[in-house]
């Protein structure tokens, strides 16, 4: 079999002896190189020239890797029963390690409970026999403690005979030897105690069988859930000393037997000392052998006289003690599930002797989540040392010819590498110097880009005193974006997390940090553009956090270990980073990538509007300033970003105030937006933004609005949407009302027949545009169509029309407007202000007629009425361009700029 195709589960397992690696390596063991390893640099001499991230160099061959099922060529059991996990899923709910754990635990528990049950059954049988024998002895000995009626009768008979014979001396046979009352008390006490111990053993044995039955009940759920349930039961079994209690049951029976022998010796001592000495000798020999069988295995570990309760130096019990001590110190940090996962891995490593199981358990640590809180438990158990040995076992060093390392298990090597980084994250531990050569060998592996990238991450994390390894990580991201190398999303996330960890621990000169930032920010922006179709991926959240670290400085990495926490704060982190870039794009060297910044920041406008409470006032202010800058530079426009996103941007900008110097350009941009977009929300927020800009506006704003066909654009916006949704139309008429008022205030107060100066002509241009447009004709159509009266829009329409009529009373449209309003009033549609505005307009026209008789005939010949208004004009103002837009404006909150008057 090719060494590079060795299955993952056949990778040589690490040795469990605590022998230093340089002693295990024959090359290092025969030299003194290991004495100088502490001074060896972790930067490869032949990798000083790092590939520039901007250069697209095909350093790796683009090879795709598939997670296919393990072949069945080998006879190993793992080939047939288990499939290899996908990258990053080594500790998932259905990970292979949990299936292995469940199988191993099932075999272990079955063997354990079966042995315990057999032992308890034997114990119960022996207890029954012993109790029966002991009861027989107790029946006889107990009679010695109560008065004997026959002795009393004999004494009375002796006295009667003496009385009848008148003899004081009666020959009585000598009594046989009997125990003294003290001896009888001791014998009965010892035997009753032995009987109590025997029966107590039987009682506890029956309870133990129930405990074992409850321990072995079925467990359901995913492999991870079953593993946690089993490990929880086992931990409780150990913490409550159930195993020690069951193992102590024979001791209780042994004590009962000892008490029984002691009672026999005392009983025989008063009867026959020779028999007593013989019995005592046999009992003493038996118990000397008993205690010897307990202590001999301690002196000679290979002795077959094993005892369940003898002292042991088993590693697992030591690990359990270490774990308990650590938990007591960190109960507020380590979660229950993480503790169970760590305990399960430790149990699997300690109890199994199968090399495949040990390798799978160690390599599964590569899939630990970043927020795993029980790493210290694994670290205290010596897992890091086992991982290093496992990594070394994936290589073979030829000590005969070239003294080079040869990679024999690529998959296992990079998994061990990830596991090592998981275990040392947040610590000061660096990659072992004696394992740098095999790590560099993995880094040079062209057939496995993911493994080479992970090796580069390990080198970067161990080389915080140099920027070259970090630049190499940037080159991986750059080549991944350009398509020169294929990396999994899990590997890209690892690279980004490694960059964040390196930046957190860096102590570099400012010049190096700035140069690195200029390299990194464009690469990260390209990455965000590359994965824009993956809005909820871990790569996007990691890229956003890395971008924030490069642009705004280091962050507390502990707060962003959890993927859920990263996704919840992604919008905040991205807004902070992107606004910093917009404020100084030259500093970060973004160039044309500012379009990516604009698109990403625009997408964040929606959460800033809908979830405003999540963003601070300072951050929202910076976002508005950045969006306004991008909008003014036309990086955000109708054809660049989707209309709903543009509507959110305009909604967010409606809460800010535009400086006077930027108002003409902003008005021009909004008018252009109204003319090019037919989206109802975009038009609505554009009109709302226009109103405060047109209210008491300057001459420059008025000129910009009129020159760019602003009146036509706002009238077009009024026609967008369904006719029953008046919000957009009301806002449009209010904006036009504000513009007319501003135009009137800018108009020079001079006689309309006097020659006008260039300045007055320029100021009068806005008013001229009002009459050149179809604004007033549309007003007539709106009133004639009897949709709604203008006072529903704003009560200022009365003064606006009156002031405008005073400026231009000779315009023919006034007569049409009066006729339309009068006809509407006659049809029973009287509304507030109808009669007043007709009266005032007629008064102005009469005054103009009296003062200008030359125009009277022309005005009197105008016989226009409501019937002269074409039907097309009546429908012009309110007929929608589409009937498929939703009625969304009624539920939008009104800005402080647009309060109903």
C-alpha positions in Angstrom: 0.0 0.0 0.0 1.2 3.5 -0.8 2.4 5.2 2.4 0.3 8.3 1.4 -2.9 6.3 1.1 -2.8 4.8 4.6 -6.4 5.0 6.0 -6.9 7.5 8.8 -7.7 4.8 11.4 -4.5 2.8 10.6 -2.2 5.7 11.5 0.4 4.5 14.1 -0.9 5.3 17.6 1.2 7.4 19.9 3.1 5.6 22.6 1.8 6.2 26.1 5.1 6.3 27.8 6.3 9.7 29.0 9.6 9.4 27.1 10.9 12.6 25.5 10.6 12.6 21.8 14.3 13.2 21.3 15.0 10.0 23.2 12.6 8.1 21.0 14.2 9.4 17.8 17.5 7.5 17.2 19.0 10.3 15.2 18.5 12.8 18.1 19.3 10.3 20.7 22.8 9.7 19.2 23.6 13.4 19.1 23.5 16.5 21.2 21.2 18.4 18.9 18.3 18.3 21.4 20.3 20.3 23.8 20.3 23.3 21.4 16.6 23.0 20.2 15.5 25.8 22.5 17.5 28.3 20.3 16.2 27.1 17.0 14.1 29.5 15.0 10.7 28.3 13.8 11.0 30.3 10.6 12.2 28.1 7.7 15.3 29.5 6.0 14.0 28.6 2.6 10.6 30.2 3.2 11.8 33.7 4.0 10.4 35.0 0.7 6.6 34.8 1.3 4.4 34.8 -1.7 2.7 38.2 -2.0 -1.1 37.9 -1.5 -1.6 40.2 -4.5 0.3 37.9 -6.8 -1.7 34.9 -8.1 0.9 32.2 -8.0 -0.2 28.6 -8.4 1.8 27.4 -5.5 -0.4 24.3 -5.1 -2.1 22.2 -7.7 -5.8 22.7 -7.5 -6.9 19.3 -6.3 -10.4 18.5 -5.0 -10.8 16.0 -2.2 -13.8 14.0 -1.5 -14.9 12.5 1.8 -15.6 9.1 0.4 -16.2 6.0 2.5 -13.2 4.1 3.8 -12.2 1.3 1.6 -12.6 -2.3 2.8 -9.2 -3.6 1.6 -7.9 -3.8 5.2 -9.1 -6.3 7.7 -9.3 -3.7 10.4 -12.8 -3.4 12.0 -12.9 0.4 11.7 -12.8 0.2 7.9 -16.1 -1.6 7.7 -18.1 0.0 10.5 -17.1 3.7 10.4 -16.9 6.5 7.8 -14.5 9.4 8.0 -15.9 12.6 9.3 -16.1 15.7 7.2 -13.7 18.5 7.9 -14.6 20.3 11.1 -17.2 17.7 12.1 -14.9 15.5 14.1 -16.8 16.3 17.3 -20.3 16.8 15.9 -23.5 15.0 16.9 -22.8 12.1 14.6 -19.0 12.1 14.7 -17.2 8.8 14.2 -15.5 9.1 17.6 -18.8 9.0 19.4 -19.8 5.8 17.5 -16.5 4.3 18.5 -17.0 5.4 22.1 -20.5 3.9 22.3 -19.2 0.6 20.9 -16.3 0.5 23.2 -18.4 1.6 26.2 -21.0 -1.1 25.4 -18.3 -3.8 25.4 -16.7 -2.4 28.5 -20.0 -2.0 30.4 -21.2 -5.4 29.3 -18.0 -7.0 30.5 -18.0 -5.0 33.7 -21.6 -5.6 34.7 -21.5 -9.2 33.7 -18.4 -9.7 35.9 -20.0 -7.8 38.8 -23.2 -9.8 38.4 -21.4 -13.1 38.5 -19.3 -12.0 41.4 -22.4 -10.9 43.3 -24.2 -14.2 42.5 -21.2 -16.2 43.9 -21.2 -13.9 46.9 -24.9 -14.6 47.5 -24.5 -18.3 47.3 -21.5 -18.3 49.7 -23.3 -15.9 52.0 -26.3 -18.3 52.2 -24.2 -21.3 52.9 -22.1 -19.5 55.5 -25.2 -18.0 57.2 -26.7 -21.5 57.4 -23.6 -23.0 59.0 -23.2 -20.1 61.3 -26.8 -20.3 62.4 -26.3 -23.9 63.5 -23.4 -22.9 65.7 -25.2 -19.9 67.2 -28.2 -22.1 68.2 -25.9 -24.3 70.3 -23.8 -21.4 71.7 -26.8 -19.3 72.6 -28.1 -22.0 75.0 -25.0 -21.4 77.1 -26.1 -17.9 77.8 -29.5 -18.8 79.4 -30.0 -20.7 82.8 -30.1 -24.5 82.3 -33.3 -26.0 84.0 -31.7 -29.5 84.3 -28.9 -28.1 86.5 -31.4 -26.6 88.8 -33.3 -29.9 89.0 -30.1 -31.8 89.8 -29.2 -29.4 92.5 -32.7 -29.8 94.1 -32.4 -33.6 93.9 -29.1 -33.5 95.6 -30.5 -31.5 98.5 -33.5 -33.9 98.7 -31.3 -37.0 98.9 -29.1 -35.4 101.5 -32.2 -34.6 103.6 -33.5 -38.1 103.4 -30.3 -39.8 104.2 -29.3 -37.3 106.9 -25.9 -37.2 105.3 -24.0 -34.0 104.5 -21.7 -35.7 102.1 -23.0 -36.9 98.9 -20.7 -38.2 96.2 -21.2 -36.1 93.1 -19.4 -36.9 89.9 -17.0 -34.1 88.8 -18.5 -31.7 86.2 -17.2 -31.6 82.7 -15.2 -28.6 81.4 -17.5 -25.8 80.1 -16.8 -22.3 78.9 -16.8 -19.5 81.4 -19.6 -17.0 81.2 -17.1 -14.4 79.8 -16.0 -16.8 77.1 -19.6 -17.6 76.3 -20.3 -13.9 76.0 -17.4 -13.4 73.6 -18.2 -16.4 71.5 -21.9 -15.4 71.0 -20.9 -11.8 70.4 -18.4 -12.7 67.7 -20.7 -15.2 66.0 -23.7 -12.8 66.1 -21.5 -10.1 64.6 -20.4 -12.6 61.8 -24.0 -13.4 61.1 -24.9 -9.7 60.9 -22.0 -9.1 58.4 -23.1 -12.1 56.3 -26.7 -11.0 56.1 -25.8 -7.4 55.4 -23.6 -8.6 52.5 -26.6 -10.4 51.1 -28.8 -7.3 51.4 -26.2 -5.0 49.8 -25.6 -7.6 47.1 -29.2 -7.6 46.1 -29.2 -3.8 46.0 -26.0 -3.8 43.9 -27.8 -6.1 41.3 -30.5 -3.5 41.0 -28.0 -0.7 40.6 -26.3 -2.6 37.8 -29.6 -3.2 36.1 -30.4 0.6 36.2 -26.9 1.5 34.9 -27.3 -0.7 31.9 -30.7 0.6 30.8 -31.0 1.6 27.1 -30.0 5.1 26.0 -31.5 7.0 23.1 -30.6 10.0 20.9 -27.7 10.8 18.6 -24.3 9.2 19.1 -23.1 12.3 21.0 -26.1 12.3 23.3 -25.8 8.6 24.0 -22.1 9.1 24.8 -22.9 11.9 27.2 -25.6 9.9 28.9 -23.3 6.9 29.4 -20.3 9.0 30.5 -22.6 10.9 33.0 -23.8 7.6 34.4 -20.2 6.3 34.6 -19.0 9.5 36.3 -21.8 9.2 38.9 -20.9 5.6 39.3 -17.3 6.6 40.1 -18.1 9.7 42.2 -20.6 7.7 44.4 -18.0 4.9 44.7 -20.4 2.2 43.6 -17.5 0.2 42.2 -15.6 0.4 45.5 -18.8 -0.5 47.4 -19.4 -3.7 45.3 -15.8 -4.6 45.5 -16.0 -4.2 49.3 -18.7 -6.7 49.7 -16.3 -9.7 49.8 -14.3 -7.9 52.5 -17.5 -7.8 54.6 -17.8 -11.6 54.1 -14.1 -12.1 54.9 -14.6 -10.2 58.1 -17.5 -12.3 59.0 -15.4 -15.4 58.4 -12.7 -14.0 60.6 -15.1 -13.4 63.4 -16.5 -16.9 63.1 -12.9 -18.4 63.4 -12.2 -16.2 66.4 -15.3 -17.4 68.1 -14.3 -21.0 67.4 -10.9 -20.5 68.9 -12.3 -18.9 72.1 -14.9 -21.7 72.4 -12.3 -24.4 72.0 -9.8 -22.8 74.3 -11.8 -23.8 77.4 -12.4 -27.3 76.2 -9.3 -28.6 74.5 -6.2 -26.5 74.0 -4.5 -28.9 71.6 -7.5 -28.7 69.3 -7.5 -25.0 69.8 -3.9 -24.6 68.8 -4.4 -26.7 65.7 -7.4 -24.7 64.6 -5.6 -21.4 65.4 -2.6 -22.5 63.3 -4.8 -23.3 60.2 -6.7 -20.0 60.5 -3.5 -18.0 60.9 -2.0 -19.6 57.9 -5.1 -18.9 55.8 -5.2 -15.2 56.8 -1.5 -14.7 56.3 -2.0 -16.0 52.7 -5.0 -13.7 52.4 -3.2 -10.5 53.3 -0.2 -11.6 51.3 -2.3 -12.0 48.2 -3.3 -8.4 48.6 0.1 -6.8 49.0 2.2 -9.1 46.7 0.8 -7.5 43.4 1.9 -4.1 44.7 5.5 -5.2 45.0 5.3 -7.5 41.9 2.9 -5.9 39.3 2.9 -9.1 37.2 1.7 -11.3 40.1 -1.5 -13.1 39.3 -2.9 -12.8 42.8 -5.1 -9.8 41.8 -7.6 -8.5 44.2 -10.4 -6.1 43.4 -9.6 -3.8 46.4 -5.9 -3.7 46.2 -4.2 -0.2 45.8 -3.5 0.7 42.2 -1.7 3.4 40.2 -4.1 3.2 37.3 -3.8 6.3 35.1 -7.6 6.7 34.7 -8.2 7.1 38.4 -5.4 9.7 38.5 -7.0 11.5 35.6 -10.4 11.4 37.4 -8.8 12.9 40.5 -7.2 15.6 38.4 -10.4 16.3 36.7 -12.4 16.6 39.9 -9.8 19.0 41.3 -10.0 21.1 38.2 -13.8 21.2 38.2 -13.9 22.4 41.7 -11.7 25.3 40.7 -13.6 26.1 37.5 -17.2 25.3 38.1 -18.2 28.7 36.9 -16.5 28.2 33.5 -16.7 24.6 32.5 -20.1 23.6 31.2 -21.5 20.2 31.9 -21.6 19.0 28.3 -18.0 20.0 27.7 -16.9 18.3 30.9 -18.7 15.1 29.8 -17.1 15.3 26.4 -13.6 15.7 27.9 -14.3 12.9 30.3 -15.4 10.6 27.5 -12.3 11.2 25.5 -10.1 10.6 28.5 -12.0 7.4 29.3 -11.6 6.2 25.7 -7.9 7.0 25.7 -7.2 5.2 28.9 -9.4 2.1 28.7 -8.8 1.2 25.1 -5.7 -0.6 23.9 -6.7 -0.5 20.3 -4.5 1.7 18.2 -7.3 2.7 16.0 -9.5 3.8 18.9 -6.6 5.9 20.4 -5.8 7.5 17.0 -9.5 8.3 16.4 -9.9 9.8 19.9 -6.9 12.1 19.6 -7.7 13.2 16.0 -11.3 13.9 17.1 -9.9 16.7 19.3 -9.3 18.6 16.0 -13.1 19.1 15.8 -13.5 20.7 19.2 -15.4 24.0 18.9 -13.6 27.2 19.7 -15.8 27.8 22.8 -14.9 24.4 24.3 -14.4 25.1 28.0 -12.9 21.9 29.2 -9.6 22.0 27.4 -7.7 22.3 30.6 -9.1 18.9 31.7 -7.7 17.3 28.6 -4.5 19.3 29.0 -4.0 18.1 32.6 -4.6 14.5 31.4 -1.5 14.7 29.2 -3.4 14.8 25.9 -1.1 17.4 24.4 1.9 15.0 24.8 -0.1 12.2 23.2 -1.0 14.4 20.3 2.6 15.3 19.7 3.5 11.7 19.7 0.7 10.9 17.4 1.8 13.6 15.0 5.3 12.2 15.0 4.0 8.7 14.3 2.6 10.0 11.0 6.1 10.5 9.7 9.1 8.2 9.1 12.6 9.5 9.4 15.2 7.8 7.3 18.3 7.7 9.5 20.3 5.6 7.0 20.8 7.9 4.0 19.4 11.4 3.9 18.1 11.9 7.4 14.8 13.3 6.0 11.3 13.0 7.3 8.8 11.1 5.0 5.1 11.7 5.4 3.2 8.4 5.6 -0.2 9.7 6.8 -1.2 13.1 5.5 -4.8 12.9 6.9 -3.7 11.9 10.3 -0.9 14.5 10.4 -3.0 17.5 9.7 -5.7 16.3 12.1 -3.1 16.0 14.9 -1.9 19.5 14.0 -5.4 20.9 14.4 -5.9 19.0 17.6 -2.6 20.5 18.9 -3.8 24.0 18.1 -7.1 23.4 19.7 -5.5 22.3 22.9 -3.0 25.1 23.1 -5.3 28.0 22.0 -5.0 30.9 24.4 -1.8 29.6 26.0 1.8 30.5 25.5 2.8 27.0 24.4 4.6 26.8 21.1 5.1 24.0 18.6 7.8 21.6 19.8 11.2 22.4 18.2 12.0 18.8 17.7 8.9 18.4 15.5 9.5 21.4 13.2 11.0 19.4 10.4 7.9 17.1 10.0 5.7 20.2 10.3 7.6 21.8 7.5 7.2 18.6 5.5 3.5 18.7 6.0 3.5 22.4 4.9 5.2 21.4 1.6 2.6 18.7 0.8 1.3 19.8 -2.6 -1.3 17.0 -2.8 -3.2 18.2 0.3 -3.7 21.9 0.3 -5.9 21.8 3.5 -3.1 20.0 5.4 -0.5 22.4 4.1 -2.6 25.4 5.2 -3.2 24.0 8.6 0.6 23.4 9.0 1.1 27.0 8.1 -1.4 28.0 10.8 0.6 26.1 13.4 3.8 27.8 12.3 2.2 31.2 12.4 0.9 30.7 15.9 4.3 29.6 17.1 6.1 32.5 15.4 4.5 35.6 16.9 7.9 37.3 16.7 7.9 37.3 12.9 5.4 38.6 10.3 6.4 36.3 7.5 4.2 33.3 8.6 1.2 35.6 8.9 1.8 36.9 5.4 1.9 33.4 4.1 -1.6 32.9 5.7 -2.7 35.9 3.7 -1.3 34.4 0.5 -3.5 31.3 1.1 -6.6 33.4 1.4 -5.6 35.3 -1.8 -5.0 32.2 -3.8 -8.3 30.7 -2.5 -10.2 33.8 -3.7 -8.5 33.7 -7.1 -9.1 30.0 -7.5 -5.5 29.0 -7.6 -5.9 26.7 -4.6 -9.0 24.8 -3.3 -9.6 25.0 0.4 -12.6 23.9 2.4 -14.6 26.4 4.3 -13.4 24.9 7.5 -9.8 25.4 6.6 -10.4 29.0 5.5 -12.0 29.6 8.9 -9.0 28.1 10.6 -6.7 30.4 8.7 -8.8 33.5 9.6 -8.9 32.4 13.3 -5.1 31.9 13.3 -4.6 35.4 11.9 -6.8 36.8 14.7 -4.9 34.9 17.3 -1.6 36.1 15.9 -2.7 39.7 15.8 -3.9 39.4 19.4 -0.5 38.2 20.6 1.7 40.2 18.2 4.4 42.5 19.5 5.6 44.1 16.3 6.8 47.5 15.2 4.0 49.9 14.1 5.5 50.0 10.6 5.2 46.2 10.2 1.7 46.2 11.5 0.7 48.9 9.1 2.3 47.1 6.1 0.5 43.9 7.1 -2.8 45.8 7.4 -2.4 47.2 3.9 -1.9 43.7 2.6 -4.6 42.1 4.7 -7.6 44.4 4.2 -7.8 44.1 0.4 -7.5 40.3 0.7 -10.3 40.2 3.3 -12.5 42.4 1.2 -12.0 40.1 -1.8 -12.9 37.2 0.4 -16.1 38.8 1.5 -17.0 39.4 -2.1 -16.2 35.8 -3.0 -18.5 34.4 -0.3 -21.3 37.0 -0.6 -23.7 34.1 -1.4 -23.0 32.6 2.0 -24.5 35.1 4.4 -24.6 32.8 7.4 -21.3 30.8 7.0 -18.6 30.6 9.6 -16.2 32.0 7.0 -18.1 35.3 6.7 -18.3 35.8 10.5 -14.5 35.0 10.8 -13.7 37.3 7.9 -15.7 40.1 9.5 -14.0 39.7 12.8 -10.5 39.6 11.2 -11.3 42.7 9.2 -12.3 44.5 12.4 -9.1 43.4 14.1 -7.0 44.7 11.2 -8.8 48.0 10.9 -9.8 48.8 14.5 -7.3 47.0 16.6 -7.4 43.8 18.7 -10.5 42.6 20.4 -11.1 40.3 23.3 -10.9 36.9 21.6 -12.7 35.2 24.5 -15.9 37.1 23.7 -15.8 35.8 20.1 -15.0 32.1 20.6 -18.6 31.0 20.1 -19.9 30.9 16.5 -23.3 32.0 17.8 -21.7 35.0 19.4 -19.8 35.8 16.3 -23.0 35.7 14.1 -24.9 37.8 16.6 -22.3 40.5 16.7 -21.3 40.2 13.0 -23.3 43.3 11.9 -21.8 45.4 14.7 -18.3 44.3 13.9 -18.7 44.8 10.2 -20.2 48.3 10.6 -17.3 49.2 12.8 -14.7 47.9 10.4 -16.3 49.2 7.2 -16.9 52.7 8.5 -13.2 52.9 9.5 -12.3 51.9 6.0 -14.6 54.5 4.4 -13.1 57.2 6.6 -9.6 56.6 5.4 -9.5 54.3 2.3 -6.0 55.3 1.3 -4.7 54.1 4.6 -5.9 50.5 3.9 -5.1 50.5 0.2 -8.6 49.4 -0.8 -8.6 51.3 -4.2 -11.5 50.0 -6.4 -12.5 47.6 -3.6 -14.4 50.5 -2.1 -17.3 49.2 -4.2 -17.2 46.0 -2.1 -17.2 48.2 1.1 -20.2 50.1 -0.2 -22.1 46.9 -1.0 -21.3 45.3 2.3 -22.2 48.4 4.3 -25.4 48.9 2.4 -26.5 45.3 3.3 -26.0 46.2 6.9 -28.5 49.1 6.7 -31.4 46.7 7.1 -30.4 45.4 10.5 -29.5 48.9 11.6 -33.1 50.0 10.8 -34.9 46.9 12.0 -32.7 46.2 15.1 -31.6 49.7 16.0 -31.2 48.8 19.7 -28.3 46.6 18.9 -26.2 49.5 17.6 -24.8 52.3 19.7 -25.6 55.9 18.7 -22.0 56.5 17.9 -21.8 53.6 15.6 -25.1 54.5 13.8 -23.8 58.0 13.3 -20.6 56.7 11.8 -22.6 54.4 9.5 -24.8 57.3 8.3 -21.7 59.4 7.5 -20.1 56.6 5.6 -23.3 55.7 3.7 -23.7 59.4 2.8 -20.1 59.6 1.5 -20.6 56.5 -0.6 -23.9 57.7 -1.9 -22.5 61.1 -2.9 -19.6 59.3 -4.7 -22.2 57.2 -6.5 -20.8 54.0 -5.0 -24.4 53.3 -3.9 -26.9 53.8 -6.6 -30.0 52.3 -8.2 -28.2 50.1 -10.7 -25.5 49.0 -8.2 -27.4 47.6 -5.2 -30.9 46.1 -5.0 -33.8 48.5 -4.6 -34.8 47.1 -1.1 -31.2 47.6 0.1 -31.2 51.2 -1.3 -34.5 51.9 0.4 -32.9 50.8 3.7 -30.0 53.1 3.1 -32.2 56.0 2.4 -34.3 55.2 5.5 -31.2 55.2 7.7 -30.0 58.5 6.2 -33.4 60.1 6.8 -32.4 60.4 10.5 -29.4 62.5 9.8 -28.9 66.1 8.8 -27.1 67.0 5.6 -24.6 69.9 5.8 -25.5 73.0 3.8 -22.5 72.7 1.6 -23.5 69.2 0.4 -27.2 69.9 0.0 -27.2 70.8 -3.7 -25.3 67.6 -4.6 -27.5 65.5 -2.3 -30.7 67.0 -3.9 -29.3 66.2 -7.4 -28.6 62.6 -6.3 -32.1 62.1 -4.9 -33.8 63.5 -8.0 -31.7 61.2 -10.1 -32.8 58.3 -7.9 -36.5 59.3 -8.3 -36.1 59.4 -12.1 -34.4 56.0 -12.4 -36.1 53.9 -9.8 -39.7 52.7 -9.7 -39.5 51.0 -6.4 -42.1 52.3 -4.0 -39.9 52.3 -0.9 -37.0 53.9 -2.7 -39.2 56.7 -4.0 -40.9 57.2 -0.6 -37.6 57.6 1.3 -36.1 59.8 -1.5 -39.1 62.1 -1.3 -38.9 62.3 2.5 -35.3 63.2 2.3 -36.1 65.9 -0.2 -38.6 67.7 1.9 -36.2 69.1 4.6 -33.7 69.9 1.9 -36.3 71.9 0.0 -37.7 73.7 3.0 -36.3 77.2 3.1 -33.6 76.1 0.8 -30.9 78.2 -0.7 -30.8 79.4 -4.3 -28.3 76.7 -5.2 -30.6 74.0 -4.0 -33.6 75.4 -5.8 -31.6 75.7 -9.1 -30.3 72.2 -8.8 -33.8 70.9 -8.1 -35.3 72.7 -11.1 -32.4 72.1 -13.5 -32.5 68.3 -12.9 -36.3 68.1 -13.4 -37.0 67.7 -9.8 -40.7 68.7 -10.1 -41.2 66.0 -12.8 -39.3 63.5 -10.6 -41.5 64.1 -7.5 -44.7 64.1 -9.6 -43.5 60.7 -11.0 -43.0 59.4 -7.5 -46.6 60.4 -6.7 -47.8 58.1 -9.4 -45.8 55.1 -8.0 -47.7 52.6 -6.0 -51.4 51.8 -5.5 -53.9 54.6 -5.5 -55.2 53.6 -2.1 -51.7 54.0 -0.5 -51.5 57.7 0.0 -48.4 58.0 2.0 -46.0 58.3 -0.9 -48.4 60.7 -2.7 -48.9 62.8 0.4 -45.1 63.1 1.0 -44.6 64.0 -2.7 -47.2 66.9 -2.5 -45.7 68.1 0.8 -42.2 68.2 -0.8 -43.6 70.2 -3.7 -45.3 72.5 -1.4 -42.0 73.1 0.5 -40.3 73.8 -2.8 -42.9 76.3 -4.0 -42.7 78.1 -0.7 -38.9 78.3 -1.0 -39.2 79.5 -4.6 -41.6 82.3 -3.5 -39.3 83.4 -0.7 -36.4 83.6 -3.2 -38.5 85.5 -5.8 -37.5 89.3 -6.0 -40.3 91.6 -4.9 -40.5 93.7 -8.0 -43.2 94.5 -10.6 -43.6 91.8 -13.1 -43.7 94.4 -16.0 -40.4 96.0 -15.0 -37.2 94.8 -16.7 -35.5 92.1 -14.5 -31.8 92.1 -13.7 -29.7 88.9 -14.3 -29.8 88.1 -10.5 -33.6 88.6 -10.4 -34.0 86.4 -13.5 -31.8 83.7 -11.8 -34.0 83.9 -8.7 -37.2 83.9 -10.7 -36.1 80.8 -12.6 -37.6 78.5 -9.9 -41.0 80.1 -10.1 -40.9 80.0 -13.9 -40.2 76.3 -13.7 -43.2 75.8 -11.6 -45.5 77.2 -14.3 -43.6 75.6 -17.1 -44.1 72.2 -15.6 -47.4 70.3 -15.3 -47.5 70.8 -11.6 -50.6 73.0 -11.4 -52.3 71.1 -14.2 -51.7 68.0 -12.2 -53.2 69.7 -9.1 -56.3 70.5 -11.2 -56.5 66.8 -12.2 -56.1 65.7 -8.6 -59.0 67.8 -7.4 -61.2 67.1 -10.4 -60.7 63.4 -9.9 -62.2 63.9 -6.5 -59.5 61.6 -4.9 -58.8 63.9 -1.9 -58.6 67.5 -1.0 -55.3 69.3 -0.7 -55.9 70.2 3.0 -55.3 66.5 3.7 -51.8 67.0 2.5 -51.0 70.3 4.2 -53.0 73.3 5.4 -50.2 75.5 3.9 -51.5 74.9 0.4 -53.9 77.8 0.8 -51.1 80.4 1.6 -48.9 78.7 -1.0 -51.4 79.1 -3.8 -52.3 82.6 -2.7 -48.6 83.7 -2.6 -47.9 82.1 -5.9 -50.9 83.7 -7.5 -49.8 87.1 -6.2 -46.5 86.6 -8.1 -48.1 85.4 -11.3 -51.8 86.4 -11.5 -51.7 86.5 -15.3 -51.2 82.8 -15.6 -54.1 81.1 -17.3 -54.1 78.1 -15.0 -55.5 80.1 -12.1 -58.9 80.3 -13.8 -58.9 76.6 -14.4 -58.0 75.9 -10.8 -60.8 78.1 -9.5 -63.3 76.4 -11.8 -62.2 72.9 -10.7 -62.5 73.8 -7.0 -65.9 75.5 -7.5 -67.2 72.5 -9.4 -66.0 70.1 -6.8 -67.7 72.2 -4.1 -71.0 72.2 -6.1 -70.9 68.4 -6.3 -71.2 68.2 -2.5 -67.5 67.6 -1.9 -67.0 70.6 0.3 -63.9 70.4 2.3 -62.2 72.8 4.7 -60.6 75.7 2.9 -62.4 75.3 -0.5 -64.5 78.5 -0.2 -61.6 80.5 1.3 -59.1 79.6 -1.4 -61.6 80.4 -4.1 -62.4 83.7 -2.6 -58.8 84.7 -2.2 -57.8 83.6 -5.7 -60.7 85.5 -7.3 -59.8 88.6 -5.3 -56.2 88.5 -6.6 -57.4 88.0 -10.1 -59.9 90.8 -9.9 -57.2 93.1 -8.5 -54.9 92.1 -11.3 -57.8 92.7 -13.8 -58.4 96.2 -12.4 -54.8 97.1 -12.5 -54.1 95.7 -16.0 -57.1 96.4 -18.3 -55.1 95.4 -21.3 -55.2 91.8 -20.2 -58.9 91.8 -19.2 -60.3 90.7 -22.5 -57.8 87.8 -22.7 -58.8 86.7 -19.2 -62.5 87.1 -19.7 -62.4 85.1 -22.9 -61.1 82.2 -21.0 -64.2 80.1 -20.6 -62.5 77.1 -19.3 -64.5 75.0 -16.9 -64.3 71.7 -15.3 -65.5 70.1 -18.5 -62.4 71.4 -20.3 -60.1 69.4 -18.2 -59.3 66.2 -20.2 -60.0 62.9 -18.6 -56.3 61.9 -19.2 -55.2 64.9 -17.0 -57.7 63.8 -14.3 -56.0 60.4 -14.1 -52.5 61.6 -14.6 -51.7 62.4 -11.0 -52.8 59.2 -9.3 -52.7 56.3 -11.8 -50.0 53.8 -10.7 -47.4 52.5 -13.0 -47.8 49.0 -11.5 -50.4 47.3 -9.4 -48.1 44.6 -7.9 -46.3 46.8 -5.3 -47.3 46.1 -1.7 -48.9 48.7 0.5 -45.9 49.2 2.7 -45.7 52.9 3.4 -48.6 53.1 5.9 -46.7 50.9 8.3 -43.4 52.8 8.1 -42.7 55.1 11.0 -42.6 58.8 10.1 -39.3 60.5 10.6 -39.0 63.6 12.8 -38.5 65.6 9.6 -41.9 64.6 8.3 -44.4 65.3 11.0 -47.9 65.8 9.9 -48.7 69.5 10.0 
